[in-house]
Amino acid sequence: MTDEPKKRPRIGFDSGPAGGWGSARSVTEIMLREHVPVSGGSMLVHQNKADGFMCVSCAWAKPAKPHPLEVCENGAKATAWEITSRRADLEFFSKHSLTELEGWSDHDLEEQGRLTHPMRWDARTDKYVAVAWEDAFAEIGRELRSLHPDGVEFYTSGRASLETAYMYQLFARIYGTNNLPDCSNMCHESSSVALPQSIGASVGTAVLTDFENCDCIFYIGQNVGTSSPRLLHQLQEAVNRGVKIVTINPLHEPGLQRFVNPQSPTEMATNRGTQISSEYYQVKNGGDTAALFGICKALVEADEALHAAGIRKAAGNDDEPGDPDNAAAMAFAASIAAADKKHILDHDFISKETAGFQEFAAAAKAYSWEDLEEVSGLTRAQMIQAARTYAASDAVLICYGMGLTQQIMGVENVHMLANLALLRGNIGKPGANICSVRGHSNVQGQRTVGITEKPDLVPLDKLSELYRFEPPRSEGHTTVDACQAIMSGNVKAFVSLGGNFLRAVPETEAMEAAWRRLRLSVQIATKLNRSHVLHGEIAYLLPCLGRTEIDEQASGPQAVSIESSVAHFHGSRGRVEPASDMLLSEPAIVAGLAKATVTKGEVAWDEWVADYSKIRDAIEATYPETFKGFNERLFQPGGIPRPLPARERKWVTASGKANFITPQRLFPGFPELAGAEDVLRLASIRSNDQFNTTVYGYKDRFRGIDGTRQIVLMHQDDINQLGLKPNELVRLTTAIDQHVARSVSGFRIVAYDIPRGCCAAYFPETNPLFPVGHHDPQAKTPSYKLLPVRVSRLEEAIAS
């Protein structure tokens, strides 16, 4: 099998709006392809409903009053993908060696269907063969006991429940390590570092009702149509009541332009949807801090101009000062004065609730408009207009995603976003908060119950008291740390709770080579992926129940819990029969591994597996304030709100206030590239036919691309300047850290509406380009949204 379907790529067709008939057709196609047209349709009725199951795709919230179908195109695809009738069973593995499967594409591996039996790699045949659960646990336990805990990684993807994640982190810590890297390290770790410094909360403060109470939404660096389509309902409802949406994003994304609601017969009949963004600003890749500084500069200078005008008027002098550079600020101030507003900034809030304002305001004023324009890609007029809209609104909700966080300046980007909110007190009041739109379902929740490499974020003394063991106190590995340790040979074993680690991380070629040197890899999964077919000396593939499936244990059918993007906990119950009677639940697998590995600690593993409510009791005992009444409120409509003091303007920071934190730079800078005119800023993106590393198909309807994922989006002027042509096959080469050659070839140029000097291509196909050291220095989040690259004609690149 090849990496791409054997048909001629189709590029440049009209994508149409988000939602609409395109979405309906896409859902129908995947239900038919996975042979679940009836069962799939009946499942969607229960998806994200009060007594149903939480979507296994994105982390958007489950509302108290759901729509008739509280499901989106990608959520429906994720459900069909999990309840598929296809099976990667023992017969399949008897026909294919792992060496052969290495040549298959991500799509083709997962498309084989659900895993059905626990398996061990057999070196003699190079195939996975069946193994008894007891034997698998016993050998894995023996191997882990023979290794030093510092040489073992316990990785988690974002899909595991709170119950499983709590058990998993406890197992790792009793074993003796804080090596708990997870997919949060690769997406919103910048938020987890920056927000506590700014406002004393590790997650966004928004709740669903903020969408009903705001009068403006700033939407920054998040592609709603692909990454969290159910959020389009909130955006559409807000627009329909007059809310302005200001979007800052490098690409024009259909989901942020026009939405036709598939659940509205009128909209479907007329194809007339809602214009989502009232203002759309295409920032350069990596230009976010500069853009936000420009908006803040406009606000600060106009506020000072308004204040100065008030003083002159009080003194009987209404003449405006003659400084032409101040004309824009004066015009801005005049528009605010005309609306009978006395100020632009919320000085009362700034004085009482914040620290660091003067330093930040001085820094904003000090930057020249020329520098801000050059770095951001926005004009002065655009930044001032965005500031006008912001200042004219009383309750602004600021939403953002990985477009801000997956950068070298991810932490600084989030600091700037918080600074913008603090200037007008847009945090901790109805309609005004920060909404951190997370990616994978429950990636946020896993952190809440202890999946973290940072021991100071976990109540270790409480764990010690409850389970009679001494937890490790040294800091563990982030995902980047884990990659570096694997490549250096310091990691001997890798236990993975879901995910496709090798495809999600940077430095693909070096990581795959190092992966083969592992002593042990253990993969807990529902479907086959590349991380399973590459292996070291000993490899186990342990199939688990999916969230959509009925989880029958000794005490009866079980429910699990999930945390949403807006920090609410929700119950979830599976609805379909398991794909195989050989599957175990994730809690049962974690318990089996723990019992076979650790002898210290007093944990009722078997009781927990028999009745998940006892795990929730244990979670509540560990985090009593966060999970008060956990079992009793599990299926409470709208979810259980996680206590966040910042929502009430209580700032759990060193200063006791919300902090303006001033970035010391506009752009990370790459000194070795000074003067280089042939370098573009690459951002990796997702298609609307994928979720994270899962590729459902080869059609990116929103960008008019079908039949290929080997594309690079470029501005026509850049194509011309480099002497290239649309549809030409090229090679992308990393332009920094060149002591290691990193390139990908056979990418097709697509002329696209993207800022000059920038380009975009799909994740994870471009991951081989990203050095593992190319990350935010504080959060260690890989900079997948900003990498300097060169684009060259394929034959020229080969010749060189």
N, C-alpha and C positions, 0 to 999 in steps of 0.2 A: 504494500500500500504506500502511497505517496503522501507528501505533506499537504497537497491541495487536490481538490476534485478535478477530474480530467474533463474540463470543459473550458471554453474560452472565457476569460474574465469579462464581465460587463461593467463598465465604469461610466459615470456621468448621468445616470438617469435621475429623474425628479423624485426626490425622497418623499415629498408630501409632508403633512403635519405629523406630529407625534400622536399616537393613538389612532383612532379612525379605523378604516377598513384594512389598512396595512397591518395594524396590530391584530385585528380579528383574524385575518388570513394567516398570520404567523403562528398564532396560538392553535388554529385548526390544523395547520400543517404538522406541527410537532406532536399534537395528540394522535394524529393518524400515523405518523412515522414511528412513534413509540408503541403503537397498537393499543392505545388506551382511550379511544374516543368517548366511550360511555363512562367508564370508571373515572377517567380524568375529569370529565365535565362535572360529575357528581362530587368529586373531591373539591373542586374550586368553590363550590357553595359553602364549604366549611373552612376554607382557607382564611386565616386572620379573623375568624369570628370568635365570639366570646368563649364558646365551649369547643372550638375546633383546634386546628394546629397552626402554629406560627410558620410563616413562609421560611423556607430554607435558603432563600436568596438574600435580599437586602434586609437591612435592620430597621426599616421604617415602622412607625408605631401602629398598634392595633387600636383604632378609635372605639370609644364607648358606644357610639352609634354608627356602625359600619354601613357602607354602601351595600346594595343587594349582592354585588360581587366585589368583595374587598381584596381584589387581586389585580395584578398588572400583567403585561405581556411577559416580562422576564420572570415574574413569580410563577406564572402558568408554565413556562418552559422548565423552570426548576422542579416543579411538581411532576410534570410529565417525565422528566429525566430520571427522577427517583422512583416513580411507580411503574416505569417501563416494563413491558413483558419480556424484554430481552434479558438474557442471562449469560454472564461470563462464568460458566460452570466448569466442572472437572473435565468434561469432554472438550471444551474449548481449550483449556490449558494443556490437555494431552496432545493437541495438534500443533501447538506453537511454542517454540523455545523463546526464552527471554531475549536472546540475541536477535531473533527475528522481530520480536515485538519492539525492540529499541528503534527499529526503522519506521514504525507506525507514527502517525500524527497524533497529537493530543485528542483531537476530535474522534478519530477512529478507535483509540484505546477505550475511551469512555463510552463510546457508542455500542460497545459489545454488551453492555447492560450490567445488571447487578451481580456482584460477587455472591457466591452461594456457600462456600466451604472455607474453613481455616486451612491455610496452605503454607508449606515450607519449600524454599528453593532447593532443588536436588542438583548437586554439582555434576553428577554423572550424566544426567539427561539434559541439563540446563533448562529444566521446566519446573513450574510450581506443581507440587503434588499434595494430596490431601494429608492432613495430620489431625489427630484428636485434639480437642481443646485442652485437655489435661496435660497432654504431652507438650503442646506448644507452650503453655504457661510454665511447665516445669523446666524446659530447656532455656527459655528466655530468663527465667529467674536465676538459674545456675550461671548463665553468662553475665548477667548484671551483678550478681554477687562477687564475681571474679574480677570486676573492674572497679577502678577508683571512681567515686561518684562525680568528681570534677570532669571526668572524661565521657560523660553521658549527657545527652540533650533530651529534654522532654518537651517536644514541640506541640503546639495546638493551632489548628485552623480556627475560623470563627464560628463554626456551626454547632459545636458541642453545647449541651445545655448547662445551666448553672450547676445542677447537681453533679454532672460528670466532671465539669471543670474543678469544682471544689474537691472531689475525690482525687482527681489527677494531681493537683498541686500538693495535696496532703501526702500522697504516695511519693512524689518526688522529694519532698522535704524530709519525710521519714527515711527515705533511702539515703539522703545526705547531700542534696544539691539544690541550689536555687537557679539552676540552668533551665529556665522555663521560657525560652523564646516563643513568640507567637506572632500571628499575622498582624496584630496591632502594631508591632514594631515596624512593620512595613507600610502602614497606612496613616494612622492618626496618632502615632507616638509624639509627633510635634505638638499636637493639642495637649496630650497628657503632660508634657513638660511645660508648655507655655501658659496654659490657662491657670494652673495653680499659682504661678508666679504673678499673673495679672489679676486674677479675681478669686483665687483660693478654691477653685473647683477644678477637678481633673477632666470634666466633661462639659458639654454645652448646657446652658441653663434653660433653654426654651422648652415649652410644653405645647401640645396641640392647640390649646385655646389661644395661644399667642397669634396664630394665623387668623383667628376671628377678631382679634382686638388691635392688630397693628394697622397703621395707615400707610406704611411703606415697607418694602422688603428689599434689602440689598442681597443679591445672590451671586456668590463669588466662587469660581473654581470648582464647580460641581455640575456634571451633566445629568440632569434629572431624568431625561428621557431614557437613558441607558442604565443608570446606576440605581435609581430609586423612583420608578415611574408612578407609584401610588401617591407620592408627594405632589404630583400634578393636580390631584383633586383639590388639595389645600391651596395651591397656587391659583387654580382656576376660580375657586370660590372667592378668594381674596380679590382677584382682578374684577370679578363681577360686582363686587361692592365698592369699587373705586380705588382700590389700593394700587399704587405705582410700584412696579418691580424694576429695579435697576440691576442689570446683569453685567458682571465683569468677568470675561472669559476669553481665551485666545481664539476659539473657534465659534462660528455661528452654529449652535446646536438646535435642531428642530424642536426639541422638547422645551427649550427656553424661548422659542419664537411663537409657535402656534400649536394648540392642543385641541383635538377633536375627541370628545369624551365617548368611548365606545358604549357606555351605559346610557347615553342620551339618544333616544330614537330620532329626535329632531336634528341633532348635530350629525348623526350618521346619515340621515336622509339628505341633508343639504351639503354635507362636508364643510360646513361653516363652523369653525371652532373659535377658540378664544386666543387673542393675541396675548401672550404671557408677559413679555418684557416691554415696558414702555421706553426704556433707554437701554442700549446694548453697547458696551465698550469692549473692544477687542484688545486686550492687553498682550504684550509680548510674553513669551515663555520666560519666567523668571523676573518679570517686571512688576510683580504684585506689590512689593513693599514701596516701590517708587510711586505707583498709582495711588496707593492708600495715603502715602505722605502728601501727594499732590492734593487730594481731597481734604485732608486735614489742614494743610497749609492754607487752602482757600477758606476754610471755616475759621481758622484762627485769625487770619488777616482781615477777613470781613467783620469778624466780631470786634476787633480793635478799631476798625474804621467806623463801625456803628457807634461804638463807645465814644470815639473822638468827635463824631458828628453831634452826639448828644451834648457833649461839653461845650462845643462851639455854639450850639443853639441856645443853651442855657446862658451863655455869655453874650448873646445877642448878635452873634456872627454866623450867618447861615452859609457863607461862601465855602465852597469845597476847596481843599488844598490843590495846588497846581501840579503835584507830582504825577506824571503820566503813568508811572508804574503802579500807582495806587488806584487807577481808574477802575480796574476790574473789581477790586475789593470794595470800592465805593458803590459801584453799581449793584453788586451783590448785597451790600448792606442796605442800600436804598430799597431793594425789593423786599427785604425782611421788615424794614421800618414801615413800608406801605401796608404790610399785613398786620400792623399794630403790635408787632413783637418788639420787645425792648432789648433783646439780646439774641445772639446766635448760639453761643455756648451756654451750657447749664452751669453757671458759676456757683450756684448754691450747692448743687450736687458735687461739683469738683472740689469745692472748699471743704465740705463736710465728709465726703466719702472717699476721696482719692489722695494719692501722693505722687509726686514726680511730674506734675503738670508743667511747671515753668520750664524745666529742662526740655521736655518734649516739645512744647510750643516754640521755644527758641530754635530747636533743631529743625522743625518744620519750616519756620520762616527763613532759616539760613539757606536752605536748598534753593537753587535757581530753577526757574521754570524750564530753562533749556535742558538742564540735567535730568529733571523729572520726566520731561517729554522724551528725551533720548532713551532712557532706560525703560520706561513703561510702555512706550509706543503709543500713548495717548496724547492728545493735544491739550494745551492749557485750557482751552475753551471746554473741552470734554470734562476735564477734572473739576472745573468750576461749576459746570452744569450739574454734575453728580452731587457736588456739595450743596448747591441750591436746593435740589430735590430733598436731600437729607435734612437740611435746615428747616425746610417748610413742613416737615412731618413731626408729629408729636410722639409717635411710638413706632420705632424702626426695629424690625426683626432682621438680624444679619445671619444669613445661612452660608455655609461654606463646606468644601469637601477637600479631596486629596489634591486638587489642583493647587491648593495653598500649602499643604503639609508635606507632600513628597518632593521637597526641594532642599538644596543645601541651606537655604534660609527659611526652612519650614517653621522653626520656632519664632523667628523674627516676623514672618508673615502673620502668624497668629497673634503675636504681641501687637502688631499694627492694627489688626482687626479689632482687638479689644480696646486699643486706644481710640479708634473711631467710635466705638460704642460709648466709651466713657465721656467723650467730649460733650455729648448731649444727654447723658444719664440714661442711655438706652440699654439698661440692664436692670433686672429686678423689679419690673413693673409690667402690668398687663400689656401684651403686644410688643414689648421691647425686651429682647433677650438675644443671646447668641445660640444659634442652632448649628451644632457640629453634626453634619450628615454622615453617619458612619456607613461603612460598606457592608461587610458580611453580617448576617444575622447572629447576634449575641457575641460579636467580637468585643463589644464594650462590656458585656456582662461577665465574661470570663475574667477580665481584670478586676471587676468588683469583688469576686470571690477568691482572689489570690493568685491568678495566673500572671505573675510578674517576676522578673529577675531581680527586682529591687526589694531587699528585705525590709526596708523602712516603710514600705507601703502595705505591709501585711502584719496583722496582730500576732506576731510569733509567740509572745508570752502567753496569749490566750490559747493558741494551738498547743503549746507545751503543756499547759494546765489541763486542757481537755483530753489530750491523747497520750500523755506521759512519755514524752520524748524531748530531746533537745534539738530544736531546729538549727540548721546551718545559718550563720549570720553574715557570711561574706556574699558580696554581690555576684549574681550569676550572669549568664550570657544573654544578650539581646540576639535578635536574628543575625545581625551583621557580625557580632562577636562569634556566634556559632559558625557562621560561614568561614570566618578567618581561622577558627580553631580546627574546623574540619580540613581546610586546605593545608594547614600546618601539620596535620597528623595527630593533633592532641585530643581529638574526639575519637573514641573507639565504638560508641554505640549511639544510635539515634532512634528514639521512640516517638512516633508521630500519631497524634490524635486527630485524624482527618488531614485534609489539605494535599497539595501537590508541591512540596517544598522546593524541589529542584527546578520547577518551572517558575515559581514565584520569586525566587531570589536572584540577585545580580550575579555577574561573573559566571555565566552558564558553563562554559567549557572547562574552566578550572575546577568548578564545583563538581561537575560530573566525573571528572578524572579522580578527584579526591574521594568521592562517594564510594568508588570501587575499592578503596582501601579500608573501609569500615570493617570492624569485626562483626557487628550486629546491626541490622536495621529491622525495626518492627513497625508495620504500617496498619493502623486501624482505619478502615475505609468502607465505603459502600460500592465504589466503582474503581476500575483499573485506571491508573495514570502513570506518567513517566517515572515518577519517584518510586514506583513499585517494580518496574522492569529493569531498572539499574540496581545493582546490588553489590554488597561486599561478600565476606566469607559466609555469613549466615543471614538469611532473609526470611521474615515471616510476613504473611499477608492475612490479617485478621478481619473478617467481614462483620459489620455491625448492622443493627437495625437502623433504618432511616427515621427521621422525625415524623414522617407521614404514616408510619406503620404502628399497628397496635402492639404495645409493649406489655405482654402478659407476664407477671411475676407471681411469687407465692401468695401475695395478698390480693391479687387481682390485677386488672389493667392499670397501668401507671400513667401519670402525667409528669411533664417536666416543665421547666420555667426558662424564660428568655428575657433579656433586657433589650429594650429598643433604643433607637437613636436619641429619644427625648427622655432617657433615664427613667423608664417605667418598666416594672417587671410584669410579665404576662405568663399565664399558664398555657400549656399546649398539650393536646391529646391526639395521638395517631388514629387514623381512620381505616387503613387498609391492612389486609393480611400480609404478614412478612413475606419477602421474596423467597425465603428458604427457611425450612425448619431447623437448619444448622446455624442460623444467625444468633448471636448474642447481642444484648443491648450494650451501649457504651459503658454504663455503670458496671455491668457484669464483667466486661472485659478488663476494665481498670482494676476492679476488685480481684479478679483472677490473677492479674499480673502482680498486684501488691502482695497478695497472700503467698505467692510463689517466690517473692523476692525478699521481703523485709520480715524480720522477726521482732524488732522492737516496736514500741508504740502499742497503745490499746485502742484499736479501732474495730467497730462492729461491722466489718465489711459485709458479711452475709446478711445481717439484719437490714443494712442499707439497701442491698440489692433486692431483698424481698419486699421492701416497702420504701419508696422514694420519699415519702413524707418524713421519714426519719432523717434522711439526708438534709431536707429543708429545715428540720428542727436543729440539726447540727450547724447549718449555715446561720440560722438565727442566733444560736448560742455564741457563735464566733463574731457576728456582726449584729448585735442586738438592736442598735438604733436604726440601721439601714433596713433590716428585714423583720421589723416588729409585726407580729401576726401573720407571718409568711404563709403558712398553710391555710389559715382561715380566709385570707384575702386573695388566694392564688388566682381565682377566676373572676375577680372583681372587674366589672365593666370599665374599660379604659385603662386597666392595669394599676399596679401599686406604685405610686410615685416614690422615687428614691430621694431621700432628704438631701437637699443641696442648699447650704446656707446662703450662697450667692444669690439664689432666687429671692431671698428676703433681704438682700443688701447687708448680709453679714459676711465679712471678708476674713476668711481663715488664711491670712498671709502674715509674714513676719512684721509688716508695718501695721497690721490690723485694718488696713484700708485696701481698696482696689488700687492697683499701681499702674500708672503710665510708665511703660518701659520703652526706652528710646533705642531703636536699632542704630548701630554705629556705621551702617553702610546701606547703600541702595541696592547693590548687586554684589554677588560673591566675588566676581572678578576672576579672570584666568590669565595671570601675567604672561604665561608662555604663549598666549594667543594674541598679544598686543599687536595691533595693526593687521591681523589676518582678515582678509576680506572674503575668504572662501569657506568660512565656518558658519554653520547654522546652529540655532538652539533647538535641540530635539526634545519633544515631550512624547512619552508613550501614552497611548489612549486605548480604550476598549471599544469594540463594536457593539451594536445592539443585539448581536447574535452570540453573546458570550456573557459569562459572569465570572469575574476574576480569572482563574486559569481554565475554567470550564468553557469549551468552545462548542456551542450548540450547532453551529453551521457556518457557512461562508458568505452570508449575506449581511452587509451593513446597510440596511435600508435607509437609515438616516443620512448616510453620506453618499448614497448612490453608487455603492460598490457591491458587486456580486461575483462569486466564484474565486476569490483570492483574498488572502490576508497579507500577502507580500507586497504592501504598498507603502509609499511615503508621500504625504500631503505636503505640497510646497506652493509658495506664492509664484505666480507666473513671472514676475520680475526676477526672482531668484533663479528660476529655471533658465531664463534668458541670459542672465549674467554669468551663469556657470556653463553656458554653451550646451545646455541639455534640451530635451524635448519631452512633452507629456507622453506618457505610455512607454518611455524608454526604460530599460532595465539598468539598474545602477547598484553600486555598492555603497554602504554606509560604513564609515570608519570613525572610531572614537578619536577625538582631536586632543585629548589630554591624557596624562599618565601613559605616555607612549612607549615606555620600556617594555610593555606587553602589547602585542598587536591584537586589536579587537575589531572585528568587522562582521557584517552580515551582507549577503549578496543576493541578487535576483529580485530586488525590490523594484516595483513599477512606479514611476512618477505619476502622481495625480495632481493636476493643477487645482488649487483649492483656495477658498477665502480664508487665509491665515495671515497674520502679520508678517511683513517682510523681515527676513533674517531668521525666520522660525520654520520648523518643520514638525511633522507628527507622524508616528507610525505605531503599529499595534503592540501591545503587551500581550503575551510574553515573548513574541517573536524578536523584539529588539533587546531583550534582557542580556544577551551576550555582549552588548556594547557597554554596559554599565559596570565600571570598576566597583568592587565591593567596598572600597574606601571612599566612594563618591556619595557622601551622605551628610545630613545635618550633623554638625559636631556635637550638639547637646543630645538630641533625640536619637541619633544614629538611624534615622529614617532614610532609606535609599532615595536619591534624588531622581526619581523616575520622570519628573516633569521638567527637568532641565539638564541637558547634557550637550556640550559642544561636539558637533560631528562635522565630517566632511562628506559630501556626496559626489561621487565620481562615476563616469561612464564605465560600465562593467568591463569592457575589454581593456580600457586604459588602466583600471585598477588591477586587473590581472597581470598586465605587462609590467607594472611597477612593482 
